[in-house]
Amino acid sequence: MKADIHPENFRVVAFKDMSNDEVFLTKSAADTKETIEIEGTEYPLIKLEISRTSHPFYTGKAKLVDTAGRIDKFKNKYAKFKK
């Protein structure tokens, strides 16, 4: 294996699904400035729009989650071309 190819800041990080407020811990090297306290321990926090707890493939529910308003942004962007 090659030396010095792995990140140095590999640690336990909390991922929070913003659509259902589910939080899970896993190891990651992703950078973040936010933190969250879980059971008295503070972890770096990464917010997700969709995860395994809310994705239709894993839950079996066909539900559209549009937290960022992508459909509205698209309609507003191309409304000027409509005559």
Phi, psi and omega in degrees: 000151178286144179275149174061035177255349182268146180294151182273337186264035179288120184205175177282130183231144175266129175252129181242123176279114186286343181280335179223009177060023176282136180238135175221151182255138175202168180274141181201160175246010181293141180276141176202152179255348181271153177226162177217145178259125179232119179052043176083000179245136180266130180236151170297145185242132173237125182267135180241149175278328182210142180218191181295338181276347180233354181287133182303329180296319183275330183270338182082004180255128178272088183231130179274123178252111182239070184285333183269356180070038184298323181293316178296320178298318179296313180297318179293322181295319185259006178293330181293339180274348181282132181234000000 
